[in-house]
Amino acid sequence: MEKSYTLSEVAHLLSVSKETLRRWDVTGRLAPIRLPNNYRRYTLESLKNFEASKFLFDPSEENEFQFRPIRPFSVVELFAGAGGLALGLEKAGLHCHTLNELDHWACETLRANRPHWRVIEGDVSHVSFSDHQGKIDVVTGGFPCQAFSYAGKKRGLEDARGTLFYEFARVVKEIQPLICVGENVRGLCTHDNGKTLAGMKDILDDLGYDVIPPQILKAIFYQVPQKRERLLLVGLKKDLGLKFSYPKPHNEVYSLKHALKAGPLYDCDVPLASGQAYPLRKQQIMSMVPAGGYWRDLPLDVQKEYMLKSFYLGGGKTGMARRIHWDEPCLTLTTSPAQKQTERCHPEETRPFTTREYARIQTFPDDWQFKGSMNQIYKQIGNAVPVNLAHAMGKQLIKTLNEYYIAQELRQRFYDDPN
């Protein structure tokens, strides 16, 4: 059977809305295959003329040797959470030297899985990293998006005081790594009309870092079966010739079945685990929703009962009463799979995803154990950076560091022996 993609997947692939795709269907620009219930599937062949989909047709393989570290490269991570970013970077070949996290149970998760990692539990504002100066290659951190009044070049870093970006920038200033990487939600791009992001870039520039254009990475393009997006902010220490490129998209988009069933991502079906349950009436309502459907697939009277005042408001609200389909990537996971605004219902069983299903959708390995109550575990997993997305970024960081140190060695050889 020829490879095909859903309406939602193609919207992500081409960075257009579903409404645009439906309009293209009418005009003939991009015609789908029609399935029962008016579902659309798009063949690979139909996408070949779109620049954004070129990676799907590129059979070339990058030379994996460029992603193998030529020497130990070290990372300090702030706001480490349950370890999604750190684990992905470790998987790529980076050494996680120190991790800082405020949440106790997330720290317990890190310690349980990686006893050799140095985990500093507590408020980052109370931790000094001055003793790491010149010893760390990369500083990373998923600081929360907080507005601050930036007054140009007058006060620089001081403008961001009281925010966690200030702490991230302070640690960068103390350590002076070759590369700093901040990750955040895509909303940072437009936060305070773009002023927050502009201020962050200017502050890193003041600290001696060239900030390459921030980019939103869609997790579905990096072997993650989830429609999650993360904004990456990468700074390279100035005047050292450092060059960085964001990872190229993988030429396969994985779906929920790849997360929960044996296949290219996991060699066995998802293990049994604990999970939340729906109250009786909600279970009755969710049982009426087909796989891939949401509240609009309910009978009209049930729609009104379930949605209440939201029924009469505008917007699609497609996360409400949502049952995920086996053949689509999961919607972005939240800190709870059963909240009314963001249901993530199993495709066959009428229940939220279990904690282990949650972990698989975030591409954690099955042997990664989470500590704390069930709700705390959902929170840790929902807030994490997908491991495979972090792995893709880690490989690019290694490539950048390899090229830098190789150039350093060649320059040193030239100076030692100019003939």
C-alpha positions as CSV (number, residue, x, y, z in Angstrom):
1,M,0.0,0.0,0.0
2,E,1.3,3.4,-1.0
3,K,2.4,5.6,1.9
4,S,-0.2,8.3,2.8
5,Y,-0.7,11.0,5.3
6,T,-3.7,12.4,7.2
7,L,-5.1,15.9,6.8
8,S,-3.5,16.9,10.2
9,E,-0.1,15.5,9.3
10,V,0.0,17.3,6.0
11,A,-1.0,20.5,7.7
12,H,2.0,20.2,9.9
13,L,4.3,19.1,7.1
14,L,3.4,22.1,4.9
15,S,2.9,24.5,7.8
16,V,-0.6,25.5,6.6
17,S,-4.0,25.2,8.3
18,K,-6.4,22.4,7.7
19,E,-8.8,25.0,6.3
20,T,-6.2,25.8,3.6
21,L,-5.9,22.2,2.7
22,R,-9.6,21.9,2.4
23,R,-9.6,24.9,0.1
24,W,-6.8,23.4,-2.0
25,D,-9.0,20.3,-2.3
26,V,-11.7,22.4,-3.9
27,T,-9.3,24.3,-6.2
28,G,-7.5,21.2,-7.2
29,R,-4.1,22.3,-5.9
30,L,-3.7,19.3,-3.6
31,A,-6.3,16.5,-4.1
32,P,-6.6,13.8,-1.3
33,I,-7.9,10.3,-1.4
34,R,-11.4,10.3,0.0
35,L,-12.2,7.7,2.7
36,P,-15.5,6.9,4.5
37,N,-16.8,9.6,6.8
38,N,-15.2,12.2,4.5
39,Y,-11.7,11.5,5.9
40,R,-8.9,12.6,3.7
41,R,-5.5,10.9,3.1
42,Y,-2.7,12.4,0.9
43,T,-0.3,10.2,-1.0
44,L,3.4,10.8,-1.0
45,E,3.3,11.4,-4.7
46,S,0.8,14.3,-4.3
47,L,3.3,16.1,-2.0
48,K,6.3,16.0,-4.2
49,N,5.9,19.6,-5.6
50,F,5.9,21.2,-2.2
51,E,9.3,22.5,-1.0
52,A,8.5,21.9,2.7
53,S,8.1,18.1,2.0
54,K,11.4,17.6,0.1
55,F,12.9,15.8,3.1
56,L,10.4,13.0,2.6
57,F,12.0,12.2,-0.8
58,D,15.7,12.6,0.2
59,P,17.2,9.1,0.3
60,S,20.7,10.4,1.3
61,E,22.1,9.5,4.7
62,E,24.2,11.9,6.7
63,N,27.6,10.6,7.6
64,E,27.1,9.4,11.2
65,F,30.8,9.8,12.0
66,Q,30.3,13.6,12.2
67,F,27.9,13.0,15.1
68,R,30.3,10.9,17.1
69,P,32.1,13.0,19.8
70,I,35.8,13.1,19.2
71,R,36.3,13.9,22.9
72,P,34.1,14.1,26.0
73,F,31.7,17.0,25.7
74,S,30.0,18.2,28.9
75,V,26.6,19.8,29.6
76,V,25.1,21.7,32.5
77,E,21.3,21.7,32.3
78,L,19.0,24.0,34.2
79,F,15.2,23.3,34.8
80,A,16.0,19.6,34.0
81,G,12.6,18.2,34.9
82,A,12.4,14.4,34.6
83,G,15.3,14.2,32.2
84,G,13.9,14.2,28.7
85,L,16.4,16.7,27.3
86,A,19.3,15.3,29.3
87,L,18.5,11.7,28.3
88,G,18.3,12.7,24.6
89,L,21.6,14.6,24.8
90,E,23.2,11.6,26.6
91,K,21.9,9.3,23.9
92,A,23.6,11.5,21.3
93,G,26.9,11.2,23.2
94,L,27.1,14.3,25.5
95,H,28.1,14.0,29.1
96,C,25.6,15.5,31.6
97,H,27.9,17.0,34.1
98,T,25.4,18.8,36.4
99,L,21.6,19.1,36.4
100,N,19.5,21.6,38.4
101,E,15.8,21.1,39.2
102,L,13.5,22.6,41.8
103,D,10.8,19.8,41.8
104,H,11.7,17.2,44.4
105,W,10.0,14.2,42.6
106,A,11.6,15.1,39.3
107,C,15.0,15.1,41.1
108,E,14.2,11.7,42.6
109,T,13.4,10.5,39.1
110,L,16.8,11.7,37.8
111,R,18.7,10.2,40.7
112,A,16.9,6.8,40.4
113,N,17.7,6.4,36.7
114,R,21.2,8.0,36.6
115,P,22.9,7.8,40.0
116,H,26.1,9.1,38.5
117,W,24.6,12.4,37.4
118,R,25.2,15.3,39.7
119,V,21.7,16.5,40.5
120,I,21.4,19.8,42.4
121,E,17.9,20.1,43.9
122,G,16.6,23.6,44.7
123,D,16.0,27.1,43.4
124,V,18.5,27.9,40.7
125,S,18.8,31.5,42.0
126,H,20.5,30.1,45.1
127,V,23.1,28.1,43.1
128,S,26.5,29.4,41.9
129,F,28.1,27.9,38.9
130,S,31.3,30.0,38.9
131,D,33.5,27.0,39.6
132,H,32.4,25.5,36.2
133,Q,33.8,28.4,34.2
134,G,35.8,27.2,31.2
135,K,35.0,23.5,32.0
136,I,31.6,23.1,30.3
137,D,30.9,23.0,26.5
138,V,27.1,23.5,26.6
139,V,24.5,25.1,29.0
140,T,20.9,24.2,28.3
141,G,17.7,25.2,30.0
142,G,13.9,25.2,29.4
143,F,13.2,28.4,31.3
144,P,9.5,29.4,31.6
145,C,8.2,32.2,29.3
146,Q,8.1,35.4,31.5
147,A,7.9,39.0,30.3
148,F,10.4,41.6,31.4
149,S,11.0,45.2,30.5
150,Y,14.1,45.4,28.4
151,A,15.7,48.9,28.2
152,G,18.1,48.3,25.3
153,K,21.8,48.3,26.0
154,K,21.5,50.4,29.2
155,R,21.2,47.7,31.9
156,G,21.6,44.5,29.9
157,L,21.2,41.4,32.0
158,E,19.8,43.4,34.9
159,D,16.6,44.1,32.9
160,A,15.6,40.4,33.2
161,R,16.0,40.2,37.0
162,G,13.2,38.3,38.7
163,T,12.7,36.0,35.8
164,L,14.0,32.5,35.2
165,F,15.6,33.6,31.9
166,Y,17.7,35.9,34.1
167,E,19.0,32.9,36.0
168,F,19.7,31.0,32.7
169,A,21.6,34.0,31.4
170,R,23.4,34.4,34.7
171,V,24.6,30.8,34.6
172,V,25.8,31.3,31.0
173,K,27.7,34.3,32.1
174,E,29.3,32.4,35.0
175,I,30.2,29.3,33.0
176,Q,31.0,30.9,29.6
177,P,30.2,27.7,27.6
178,L,30.9,27.4,23.9
179,I,27.2,27.0,23.3
180,C,24.0,27.9,25.2
181,V,20.6,26.4,24.3
182,G,17.3,27.7,25.6
183,E,14.1,25.8,24.8
184,N,10.6,27.0,25.2
185,V,7.0,26.9,23.9
186,R,6.4,28.4,20.5
187,G,4.3,31.2,22.2
188,L,7.6,32.9,23.2
189,C,7.9,34.1,19.5
190,T,4.9,36.3,20.0
191,H,5.0,36.9,23.7
192,D,4.6,40.6,24.4
193,N,4.5,41.2,20.7
194,G,7.9,39.6,20.3
195,K,9.6,42.0,22.7
196,T,10.4,39.2,25.2
197,L,12.3,37.1,22.7
198,A,14.1,40.1,21.3
199,G,15.2,41.1,24.8
200,M,16.6,37.6,25.4
201,K,18.6,37.6,22.2
202,D,20.0,41.1,23.0
203,I,21.0,40.0,26.5
204,L,22.8,36.9,25.1
205,D,24.5,39.1,22.6
206,D,25.7,41.4,25.4
207,L,27.1,38.3,27.1
208,G,29.2,37.5,24.1
209,Y,27.0,35.1,22.1
210,D,25.9,35.1,18.5
211,V,22.3,34.0,18.6
212,I,21.3,32.2,15.4
213,P,17.7,32.7,14.2
214,P,15.4,30.9,16.7
215,Q,13.5,28.0,15.2
216,I,10.4,26.0,16.1
217,L,11.1,22.3,15.8
218,K,8.1,20.1,15.3
219,A,8.6,16.8,17.2
220,I,6.8,14.7,14.6
221,F,9.7,15.3,12.2
222,Y,12.2,13.9,14.7
223,Q,10.9,10.4,15.4
224,V,8.4,11.5,18.0
225,P,4.8,10.3,17.6
226,Q,3.4,13.5,18.9
227,K,2.4,16.9,17.5
228,R,4.6,18.9,20.0
229,E,6.5,22.0,19.1
230,R,9.5,23.5,20.9
231,L,11.2,26.8,20.2
232,L,15.0,26.6,20.3
233,L,17.2,29.6,21.1
234,V,20.9,28.8,20.3
235,G,23.8,31.1,21.2
236,L,27.4,30.5,20.0
237,K,30.4,32.1,21.7
238,K,31.6,34.9,19.5
239,D,34.8,35.0,17.4
240,L,35.5,31.3,17.7
241,G,34.2,30.2,14.3
242,L,31.4,28.1,15.7
243,K,28.7,27.0,13.3
244,F,25.4,25.3,14.1
245,S,22.6,24.0,12.0
246,Y,19.3,22.8,13.2
247,P,18.6,19.0,12.7
248,K,17.2,17.9,9.4
249,P,13.7,16.3,9.6
250,H,13.5,12.6,9.6
251,N,11.8,11.2,6.5
252,E,9.2,9.2,8.4
253,V,6.4,10.5,10.5
254,Y,5.4,8.1,13.4
255,S,1.9,7.6,14.7
256,L,0.4,6.5,18.0
257,K,0.6,2.9,17.0
258,H,4.4,3.3,16.7
259,A,4.4,4.5,20.3
260,L,2.3,1.8,21.8
261,K,2.9,-1.2,19.6
262,A,6.0,-3.1,18.6
263,G,7.7,-1.5,15.6
264,P,10.5,0.9,14.6
265,L,10.4,2.8,17.9
266,Y,10.0,0.0,20.4
267,D,10.6,-3.8,20.2
268,C,7.5,-4.7,22.2
269,D,4.0,-3.5,23.0
270,V,3.7,-0.9,25.7
271,P,3.9,-2.5,29.2
272,L,1.0,-2.3,31.6
273,A,1.0,0.7,34.0
274,S,-1.3,2.7,36.2
275,G,-3.3,5.5,34.9
276,Q,-6.2,7.9,35.6
277,A,-9.8,6.9,35.0
278,Y,-12.9,8.8,33.8
279,P,-15.9,9.4,36.1
280,L,-18.9,7.2,35.0
281,R,-20.8,9.9,33.0
282,K,-17.6,11.1,31.3
283,Q,-16.8,7.5,30.4
284,Q,-20.3,7.1,28.9
285,I,-19.8,10.3,26.8
286,M,-16.3,9.4,25.7
287,S,-17.4,6.0,24.6
288,M,-19.5,7.7,21.9
289,V,-16.4,9.4,20.3
290,P,-14.8,7.5,17.4
291,A,-11.0,7.2,17.1
292,G,-9.7,10.4,15.7
293,G,-12.9,12.2,16.7
294,Y,-13.8,14.9,19.3
295,W,-16.9,16.6,20.8
296,R,-18.5,17.4,17.5
297,D,-18.9,13.7,16.8
298,L,-21.3,13.4,19.8
299,P,-25.0,13.6,19.4
300,L,-26.2,17.3,19.5
301,D,-27.8,17.0,23.0
302,V,-24.7,15.4,24.4
303,Q,-22.5,18.1,22.8
304,K,-24.5,20.8,24.7
305,E,-24.4,18.8,27.9
306,Y,-20.7,18.2,27.8
307,M,-19.5,21.6,26.4
308,L,-21.9,23.8,28.5
309,K,-21.3,27.5,27.6
310,S,-18.3,26.6,25.4
311,F,-20.8,25.0,22.9
312,Y,-21.9,28.5,22.0
313,L,-18.4,30.1,21.6
314,G,-16.3,30.2,18.5
315,G,-13.3,28.1,17.7
316,G,-12.9,24.4,17.1
317,K,-11.8,23.4,20.6
318,T,-10.6,20.2,19.0
319,G,-8.8,19.0,22.1
320,M,-12.1,18.6,24.0
321,A,-13.5,15.0,24.2
322,R,-10.7,14.0,21.9
323,R,-10.0,10.3,21.2
324,I,-6.6,9.8,19.4
325,H,-6.5,7.6,16.3
326,W,-3.9,4.8,15.9
327,D,-2.7,6.2,12.6
328,E,-2.1,9.8,13.7
329,P,0.5,11.3,15.9
330,C,-0.8,12.1,19.4
331,L,-1.8,15.7,20.2
332,T,0.7,17.5,22.5
333,L,0.6,15.8,25.9
334,T,-0.3,18.0,28.9
335,T,0.3,17.5,32.6
336,S,-3.0,15.6,32.8
337,P,-4.6,13.3,30.2
338,A,-8.1,13.7,31.5
339,Q,-8.6,17.5,31.8
340,K,-11.8,18.6,30.0
341,Q,-9.9,21.0,27.7
342,T,-7.2,18.6,26.7
343,E,-8.5,15.0,26.7
344,R,-6.1,12.3,25.4
345,C,-8.3,9.2,25.2
346,H,-7.0,5.8,24.1
347,P,-8.1,4.8,20.6
348,E,-9.9,1.6,21.6
349,E,-10.4,1.6,25.3
350,T,-12.4,4.4,26.9
351,R,-9.8,5.7,29.3
352,P,-7.0,8.3,29.4
353,F,-3.5,7.1,28.5
354,T,-1.6,5.4,31.3
355,T,1.7,6.8,32.6
356,R,3.8,4.4,30.6
357,E,1.8,5.2,27.4
358,Y,2.5,8.9,28.2
359,A,6.2,8.1,28.5
360,R,6.3,6.3,25.2
361,I,4.6,9.1,23.4
362,Q,7.4,11.3,24.7
363,T,9.9,8.6,23.5
364,F,11.2,7.7,27.0
365,P,12.7,4.2,27.2
366,D,10.6,1.6,29.1
367,D,13.3,1.3,31.7
368,W,13.1,5.0,32.7
369,Q,11.3,5.0,36.0
370,F,9.4,8.0,37.3
371,K,9.1,8.7,41.0
372,G,6.2,10.3,42.9
373,S,2.4,10.0,42.9
374,M,0.5,9.2,39.7
375,N,-0.4,12.9,39.2
376,Q,3.2,13.9,39.8
377,I,4.4,11.4,37.2
378,Y,1.9,12.7,34.6
379,K,3.2,16.2,35.3
380,Q,6.8,15.2,34.9
381,I,6.2,13.4,31.6
382,G,3.9,16.1,30.2
383,N,6.4,18.8,30.9
384,A,9.4,16.9,29.4
385,V,11.2,17.5,26.1
386,P,10.7,14.5,23.9
387,V,13.8,12.3,24.2
388,N,14.1,11.7,20.4
389,L,13.8,15.5,19.7
390,A,16.6,16.1,22.2
391,H,18.7,13.4,20.6
392,A,18.4,15.1,17.2
393,M,19.5,18.4,18.8
394,G,22.3,16.6,20.7
395,K,23.8,15.2,17.4
396,Q,23.9,18.7,15.9
397,L,25.6,20.1,19.1
398,I,28.2,17.3,18.8
399,K,28.8,18.1,15.1
400,T,29.4,21.8,16.0
401,L,31.8,20.9,18.8
402,N,33.6,18.3,16.7
403,E,34.2,20.9,13.9
404,Y,35.4,23.5,16.4
405,Y,37.9,21.3,18.2
406,I,39.2,19.8,14.9
407,A,39.8,23.4,13.7
408,Q,41.5,24.2,16.9
409,E,43.8,21.3,16.6
410,L,44.7,22.1,13.0
411,R,45.5,25.7,13.9
412,Q,47.7,24.5,16.8
413,R,49.6,22.2,14.5
414,F,50.1,25.0,12.0
415,Y,51.5,27.3,14.7
416,D,53.7,24.5,16.1
417,D,55.0,23.7,12.6
418,P,54.3,26.4,10.1
419,N,56.3,24.5,7.4
